[in-house]
Amino acid sequence: MNRTETIATLAIILFVAFVLGWFAHWLVHRFARVAQSEMGELDKMAQALHEAEESRDQAVAYFQQREAEMTNQHNQTEAELRAAMDGLRDARQEAEELRAYVERVNQG
């Protein structure tokens, strides 16, 4: 086989490889092509997903706000409870002092 025949054979082989590759590409895209109705369905699904994500974000924001309010209310209630307990402790101490005073006055 001389040089010209080798070049021609190689060119034919490369051309056949190109044609086979192009045909394979065409087949893949022919069978994997998305129909227009499917595109519409995909658009609807994307819109629904977007709306669901927005709803989720709003719900998360609402619950974070509500949690902050409840935490604040809890802290205020605990502060009021501590104040009431301190007042009750002081009242009990004062009542004990008054009882002791009354007993001392009655005894002597």
Beta strands, then each sheet from edge to edge (+ up, - down):
end
